[in-house]
């Protein structure tokens, strides 16, 4: 069978194969990946909330940060 004929057959069959099985596999992969994305969103939101609460608590406990820090003296041996 000539190579040109095989290329034409492969082109038609390849598109059919990809559309038939590629979408099924894509849906399966997406179905497995979505829970990780949802978990990442929930975890990110929780981290942001906890960080905000921690900063507020630190500001209440210690007051605002100073405008500048005093120079540190070198350590004596």
C-alpha positions, 0 to 999 in steps of 0.5 A, spaced: 500 500 500 502 506 498 505 511 503 500 517 501 494 512 502 496 510 509 497 517 511 490 519 509 487 513 512 491 515 519 489 522 518 482 520 518 482 515 523 487 519 528 481 524 528 476 519 530 480 516 535 482 522 538 475 525 539 472 518 541 477 516 546 481 523 548 474 526 550 473 520 555 480 520 557 480 528 558 473 527 562 477 522 567 483 526 568 479 532 569 475 528 574 481 526 578 484 533 578 478 537 580 478 535 587 485 537 588 483 544 585 478 544 590 482 542 596 487 547 594 482 553 594 479 551 600 487 550 603 489 557 600 482 561 603 484 558 610 491 560 610 489 567 608 484 567 614 489 564 619 494 569 617 489 575 617 487 573 624 494 572 626 496 579 624 490 582 627 492 578 634 499 580 634 498 588 632 493 587 638 498 584 643 504 588 641 501 594 638 504 597 631 511 596 629 516 601 630 518 606 624 525 604 625 529 599 629 535 601 633 542 600 631 544 593 634 550 593 638 556 588 636 556 582 640 562 582 645 567 576 645 
